[in-house]
Amino acid sequence: MLHPGQETSHVVHHVLRVLADVAHTALPVVISLAVVVATWKLAQVVARHRSPRTGRLVEVRLPADVDPKGSLALWRTLHSVLWARRGWLAPGPHLAFEMEGSYAGISLRFWVPTQVSPVAVVRAVESACPGSQCEIRPATSPVLSGKARVGGEMRLARPAWRSICTDHAGDPLRTVLGALAMGGDGEHAVIQVLVRPAGSRQLRSLAGAVRRLHSGKPTALVPRVVAAWRTTPAAAARPDPFRAAEARHAVDKVSDLPVFEVSIRFGACGDVDGRRRLRSHARQLGAAFGVYARDNHFVPRRPFGCRWRLERRLFGRGQLLGLSEVAALAHLPYGEAIPGLVYASAAPVAPPPGVLTGRESDRFDGEGDDGWL
């Protein structure tokens, strides 16, 4: 080559000319695709944070004796009631299990959206807890109407494939209800557990994390990206008893079907003079969920707009929990009577069918004085 600089300059100019032609043609297409994807994601966020339409409240009064295993049957039935094909933008319907405490006592209720039948929820509750009394009424928002208001969310501190404690010796909800009781007049606190069935993509993501954990591959995003770009073959994973135990617990959680998406919020309100006491009470509400600590545990967070989402029962993005975990978090309290909790009164019993038709009196005709007394 007599003139290498000239040839190199010619090749560079040719490459730049081709890139300019490609950019001139492809740049509008790339910008259009980016706008479409951004609009799609924005529409999903708006649909996820859209306030649900007015629903119904199912007030629950407990009987004297509650079966501890009835919560598993309750949420299995509610999973079938809530399951619906998800739309392109809006996710499926969700249910809210709310516990509200005030100076008057503690009340339990289910909030049911308009696309779910409240009668189906009532039948599920009465079947899982015989003797309970349910009342359907129009929905009212759990407005924190005091001058001093605090709120927060409970989030999982570790990845979703780590499970919380579910095998308690007693009722774990007694600790939460004990922290929910308010002592001052005009003060009240709310604990809200929003539940909806998990989607198929979330289940695949959780199962993939469990498979990577079982095979010894990294589960976090950054180590996975680094491992994907590695040119040399990775060394074989050494046997680790702790990883084997974690994989076994993770498999137990994934197989604890059906899986739900859950969001937990709490709030309290009162007078301005009791602001410091309300903050202390909010910390007690967050600490009460420490009874569920095992491989995973809950930590309180105070994101922006948490109280606004609590009052409107907005779901947003939740965390994955198995059936037994949801049953341990949101169930009807069992065991001994809890102070302040409203219990059911004596239920009316229908008379035998023969009394209404007169067959019972006909059967005793002719028996003398030993018949009806």
C-alpha positions as CSV (number, residue, x, y, z in Angstrom):
1,M,0.0,0.0,0.0
2,L,1.6,3.2,-1.2
3,H,-0.8,5.5,0.7
4,P,-2.2,3.7,3.8
5,G,-3.5,6.8,5.4
6,Q,-5.6,7.6,2.3
7,E,-7.0,4.1,2.2
8,T,-7.8,4.1,5.9
9,S,-9.5,7.5,5.6
10,H,-11.6,6.2,2.7
11,V,-12.8,3.1,4.7
12,V,-13.6,5.3,7.7
13,H,-15.6,7.7,5.5
14,H,-17.4,4.8,3.9
15,V,-18.4,3.3,7.3
16,L,-19.6,6.7,8.6
17,R,-21.7,7.2,5.4
18,V,-23.3,3.8,5.9
19,L,-24.0,4.6,9.6
20,A,-25.5,8.0,8.7
21,D,-27.8,6.3,6.2
22,V,-28.9,3.7,8.7
23,A,-29.4,6.3,11.4
24,H,-31.4,8.4,9.1
25,T,-33.7,5.5,8.3
26,A,-33.7,3.6,11.7
27,L,-33.8,6.6,14.1
28,P,-37.5,7.4,13.6
29,V,-38.3,3.7,14.1
30,V,-36.3,3.5,17.3
31,I,-37.8,6.7,18.7
32,S,-41.3,5.4,17.8
33,L,-40.7,2.1,19.6
34,A,-39.3,3.9,22.6
35,V,-42.4,6.2,22.8
36,V,-44.7,3.2,22.5
37,V,-42.9,1.3,25.2
38,A,-42.8,4.3,27.5
39,T,-46.6,5.0,26.9
40,W,-47.4,1.3,27.6
41,K,-45.4,1.4,30.9
42,L,-47.0,4.7,31.9
43,A,-50.5,3.3,31.2
44,Q,-49.7,0.2,33.3
45,V,-48.6,2.4,36.2
46,V,-51.7,4.6,36.0
47,A,-54.0,1.5,35.8
48,R,-52.2,-0.1,38.8
49,H,-52.5,3.1,40.9
50,R,-56.1,3.9,39.8
51,S,-58.5,4.1,42.7
52,P,-60.9,1.1,42.8
53,R,-64.6,1.7,42.4
54,T,-66.9,1.6,45.3
55,G,-67.3,-2.0,46.7
56,R,-68.9,-3.6,49.7
57,L,-67.8,-4.2,53.3
58,V,-68.3,-7.6,55.0
59,E,-68.3,-7.1,58.7
60,V,-67.4,-10.4,60.5
61,R,-68.3,-11.3,64.1
62,L,-66.5,-14.3,65.5
63,P,-68.0,-17.3,67.3
64,A,-66.7,-18.5,70.6
65,D,-64.7,-21.3,69.0
66,V,-62.7,-20.8,65.8
67,D,-61.0,-23.6,64.0
68,P,-57.2,-22.7,63.5
69,K,-57.1,-24.6,60.2
70,G,-60.1,-22.9,58.8
71,S,-58.0,-20.0,57.4
72,L,-56.4,-22.4,54.9
73,A,-59.8,-23.4,53.6
74,L,-60.9,-19.7,53.6
75,W,-58.1,-18.5,51.4
76,R,-58.3,-21.5,49.1
77,T,-61.9,-20.6,48.4
78,L,-61.1,-16.9,48.1
79,H,-58.4,-17.6,45.6
80,S,-61.1,-19.2,43.3
81,V,-63.4,-16.2,44.0
82,L,-60.7,-13.6,43.2
83,W,-59.2,-15.4,40.2
84,A,-59.9,-13.7,36.9
85,R,-58.1,-13.3,33.6
86,R,-55.9,-10.2,33.8
87,G,-56.3,-7.5,31.3
88,W,-53.7,-5.8,29.1
89,L,-53.4,-3.0,31.6
90,A,-55.3,-3.5,34.8
91,P,-54.4,-6.5,37.0
92,G,-56.9,-8.8,38.5
93,P,-59.2,-7.8,41.4
94,H,-57.9,-7.7,45.0
95,L,-59.4,-8.2,48.4
96,A,-58.7,-6.2,51.6
97,F,-58.7,-7.8,55.1
98,E,-58.9,-4.9,57.6
99,M,-58.5,-4.8,61.3
100,E,-59.5,-1.5,62.9
101,G,-59.0,-0.6,66.6
102,S,-60.4,2.3,68.6
103,Y,-61.5,3.2,72.1
104,A,-64.7,1.3,71.4
105,G,-63.0,-2.0,70.5
106,I,-61.6,-3.9,67.6
107,S,-63.5,-4.8,64.4
108,L,-62.7,-7.2,61.5
109,R,-63.9,-6.8,58.0
110,F,-63.3,-7.7,54.4
111,W,-63.5,-5.1,51.6
112,V,-64.8,-6.6,48.4
113,P,-64.6,-4.8,45.0
114,T,-67.5,-4.4,42.7
115,Q,-66.4,-7.1,40.3
116,V,-66.4,-9.7,43.1
117,S,-69.6,-11.0,44.7
118,P,-69.8,-10.2,48.4
119,V,-72.2,-13.1,48.9
120,A,-69.4,-15.5,47.8
121,V,-67.1,-14.0,50.4
122,V,-69.7,-14.4,53.1
123,R,-70.3,-18.0,52.2
124,A,-66.5,-18.6,52.2
125,V,-66.2,-17.1,55.7
126,E,-69.2,-18.9,57.1
127,S,-68.0,-22.2,55.6
128,A,-64.5,-21.9,57.0
129,C,-65.7,-20.6,60.4
130,P,-69.1,-22.0,61.3
131,G,-71.0,-19.9,63.7
132,S,-69.6,-16.6,62.5
133,Q,-72.0,-13.7,61.6
134,C,-71.4,-11.6,58.5
135,E,-73.1,-8.3,57.5
136,I,-72.8,-6.7,54.1
137,R,-73.0,-2.9,53.9
138,P,-71.8,-0.2,51.5
139,A,-68.1,0.4,51.6
140,T,-66.6,3.4,53.6
141,S,-63.0,4.4,53.4
142,P,-60.9,3.9,56.5
143,V,-60.1,7.6,56.6
144,L,-57.5,8.7,59.1
145,S,-59.5,11.8,60.1
146,G,-57.4,13.0,63.1
147,K,-55.3,16.0,63.0
148,A,-52.2,13.9,63.7
149,R,-51.7,11.0,61.2
150,V,-49.0,8.4,60.7
151,G,-48.8,5.5,58.3
152,G,-46.4,3.0,56.8
153,E,-46.0,-0.3,54.9
154,M,-44.5,-3.6,55.9
155,R,-42.1,-5.0,53.3
156,L,-40.1,-8.2,53.2
157,A,-36.5,-7.6,54.2
158,R,-35.1,-10.5,52.1
159,P,-35.9,-12.0,48.7
160,A,-39.4,-13.4,48.1
161,W,-38.3,-17.1,48.0
162,R,-37.4,-16.9,51.7
163,S,-40.5,-17.7,53.8
164,I,-41.8,-16.2,57.0
165,C,-42.8,-18.2,60.1
166,T,-46.2,-20.0,59.9
167,D,-46.0,-22.8,62.5
168,H,-46.8,-20.8,65.6
169,A,-47.7,-22.5,68.9
170,G,-50.5,-20.0,69.5
171,D,-52.4,-17.4,67.4
172,P,-49.8,-14.9,66.0
173,L,-52.6,-12.4,65.3
174,R,-53.0,-11.8,69.1
175,T,-49.8,-9.9,69.1
176,V,-50.9,-7.7,66.2
177,L,-54.4,-7.1,67.7
178,G,-52.8,-6.3,71.1
179,A,-50.8,-3.5,69.4
180,L,-53.8,-2.3,67.5
181,A,-55.8,-1.4,70.7
182,M,-56.0,2.4,71.2
183,G,-56.3,3.9,74.6
184,G,-57.3,7.5,73.9
185,D,-60.7,8.8,72.9
186,G,-60.8,9.9,69.2
187,E,-57.8,7.8,68.3
188,H,-58.0,4.8,66.0
189,A,-55.6,2.6,64.1
190,V,-56.0,0.4,60.9
191,I,-54.0,-2.6,59.6
192,Q,-54.8,-3.4,56.0
193,V,-53.8,-6.6,54.2
194,L,-54.4,-6.4,50.4
195,V,-54.4,-9.8,48.7
196,R,-54.8,-10.9,45.1
197,P,-53.8,-14.1,43.2
198,A,-50.2,-14.0,41.8
199,G,-49.7,-13.8,38.0
200,S,-48.1,-16.5,35.9
201,R,-45.0,-14.4,35.2
202,Q,-44.4,-13.8,38.9
203,L,-44.7,-17.5,39.6
204,R,-42.2,-18.3,36.8
205,S,-39.8,-15.7,38.2
206,L,-40.0,-17.2,41.7
207,A,-39.5,-20.7,40.4
208,G,-36.5,-19.6,38.3
209,A,-34.9,-18.1,41.4
210,V,-35.4,-21.3,43.3
211,R,-33.9,-23.4,40.5
212,R,-30.8,-21.1,40.4
213,L,-30.5,-21.4,44.1
214,H,-30.7,-25.2,44.0
215,S,-28.0,-25.4,41.2
216,G,-25.7,-23.0,43.0
217,K,-26.0,-20.2,40.4
218,P,-26.3,-16.5,41.6
219,T,-29.9,-15.3,42.2
220,A,-29.2,-11.5,42.2
221,L,-29.3,-9.5,39.0
222,V,-25.8,-8.1,38.9
223,P,-24.0,-11.4,39.6
224,R,-26.2,-13.1,37.0
225,V,-25.1,-10.5,34.4
226,V,-21.5,-10.9,35.3
227,A,-21.8,-14.7,35.0
228,A,-23.5,-14.4,31.6
229,W,-20.5,-12.4,30.2
230,R,-17.9,-14.7,31.7
231,T,-15.8,-16.4,29.0
232,T,-14.1,-19.0,31.1
233,P,-16.3,-21.9,32.5
234,A,-17.4,-21.3,36.1
235,A,-16.1,-23.7,38.8
236,A,-18.4,-26.3,40.1
237,A,-20.3,-25.3,43.1
238,R,-19.1,-26.8,46.3
239,P,-21.6,-28.6,48.6
240,D,-23.0,-26.1,51.1
241,P,-25.4,-27.3,53.8
242,F,-26.8,-23.8,54.3
243,R,-27.6,-23.4,50.6
244,A,-29.2,-26.9,50.6
245,A,-31.4,-25.9,53.6
246,E,-32.3,-22.6,51.9
247,A,-33.2,-24.4,48.7
248,R,-35.4,-26.9,50.6
249,H,-37.3,-24.0,52.3
250,A,-37.6,-22.2,49.0
251,V,-39.1,-25.3,47.3
252,D,-41.5,-25.6,50.1
253,K,-42.7,-22.0,49.6
254,V,-43.0,-22.4,45.8
255,S,-45.0,-25.6,46.3
256,D,-47.3,-23.9,48.9
257,L,-50.0,-23.3,46.3
258,P,-51.9,-21.2,45.6
259,V,-49.5,-18.2,45.7
260,F,-50.8,-14.7,46.4
261,E,-49.5,-11.1,45.9
262,V,-49.8,-9.3,49.3
263,S,-49.4,-5.7,50.4
264,I,-49.5,-4.7,54.1
265,R,-50.2,-1.2,55.4
266,F,-50.9,0.4,58.7
267,G,-52.0,3.8,59.9
268,A,-53.1,5.6,63.1
269,C,-54.6,9.0,63.8
270,G,-55.5,11.2,66.8
271,D,-55.2,14.7,68.2
272,V,-52.3,17.0,67.7
273,D,-51.3,16.7,71.3
274,G,-50.8,12.9,70.9
275,R,-48.5,13.1,67.9
276,R,-45.5,11.6,69.8
277,R,-47.8,8.9,71.2
278,L,-49.1,8.1,67.8
279,R,-45.5,7.7,66.4
280,S,-44.7,5.4,69.2
281,H,-47.9,3.4,68.5
282,A,-47.0,3.2,64.9
283,R,-43.6,1.7,65.8
284,Q,-45.4,-0.8,68.0
285,L,-47.6,-1.8,65.0
286,G,-44.5,-2.4,62.9
287,A,-42.8,-4.3,65.7
288,A,-45.8,-6.6,66.2
289,F,-45.1,-8.2,62.9
290,G,-41.8,-9.5,64.3
291,V,-43.7,-12.6,65.4
292,Y,-43.5,-13.8,61.8
293,A,-39.7,-13.6,61.6
294,R,-37.9,-16.8,60.4
295,D,-35.8,-17.0,57.2
296,N,-37.5,-13.8,56.2
297,H,-39.1,-11.0,58.2
298,F,-41.0,-7.7,57.8
299,V,-39.6,-4.3,58.1
300,P,-41.6,-1.0,58.3
301,R,-41.3,1.5,55.5
302,R,-42.8,5.0,55.1
303,P,-43.0,5.6,51.3
304,F,-44.5,8.7,49.9
305,G,-48.3,8.7,49.7
306,C,-48.7,5.6,51.8
307,R,-51.6,7.0,53.8
308,W,-53.4,8.1,50.6
309,R,-53.1,4.6,49.2
310,L,-54.4,3.1,52.5
311,E,-57.5,5.2,52.4
312,R,-58.2,4.4,48.7
313,R,-57.2,0.7,49.0
314,L,-54.8,1.0,46.1
315,F,-52.7,-2.1,45.6
316,G,-49.8,-1.1,43.4
317,R,-47.0,-3.7,43.5
318,G,-47.0,-6.4,46.3
319,Q,-44.8,-9.3,47.4
320,L,-45.3,-13.0,46.9
321,L,-46.5,-15.2,49.7
322,G,-47.7,-18.8,49.8
323,L,-51.0,-20.0,51.1
324,S,-49.9,-20.8,54.6
325,E,-48.2,-17.4,54.9
326,V,-51.3,-15.5,53.9
327,A,-53.4,-17.7,56.2
328,A,-51.0,-16.8,59.1
329,L,-51.2,-13.1,58.3
330,A,-54.9,-12.6,57.6
331,H,-57.1,-15.0,59.4
332,L,-59.9,-14.9,61.9
333,P,-58.4,-14.9,65.5
334,Y,-58.7,-18.2,67.4
335,G,-58.0,-19.3,70.9
336,E,-59.1,-17.5,74.0
337,A,-61.3,-14.4,73.9
338,I,-59.4,-11.3,72.9
339,P,-60.3,-8.2,74.8
340,G,-62.1,-5.5,72.7
341,L,-62.9,-7.9,69.8
342,V,-66.6,-8.1,68.8
343,Y,-68.0,-11.6,69.0
344,A,-71.1,-13.0,67.5
345,S,-74.4,-13.3,69.4
346,A,-76.5,-16.5,69.6
347,A,-77.6,-17.5,66.2
348,P,-81.3,-18.3,65.6
349,V,-82.0,-21.9,64.9
350,A,-84.8,-22.9,62.5
351,P,-87.4,-25.3,63.9
352,P,-87.7,-28.8,62.5
353,P,-89.7,-29.0,59.3
354,G,-92.4,-31.2,60.9
355,V,-93.4,-28.4,63.3
356,L,-94.4,-26.1,60.5
357,T,-96.5,-28.7,58.7
358,G,-98.2,-30.1,61.8
359,R,-96.8,-33.7,61.4
360,E,-95.2,-33.7,64.8
361,S,-98.6,-33.1,66.5
362,D,-100.2,-35.8,64.4
363,R,-97.6,-38.3,65.4
364,F,-98.3,-37.8,69.1
365,D,-102.1,-38.1,68.6
366,G,-103.5,-41.1,70.5
367,E,-100.5,-41.5,72.8
368,G,-102.5,-40.3,75.8
369,D,-101.2,-37.9,78.4
370,D,-97.6,-38.8,77.7
371,G,-97.6,-36.8,74.5
372,W,-96.9,-33.0,74.3
373,L,-96.6,-31.4,77.8
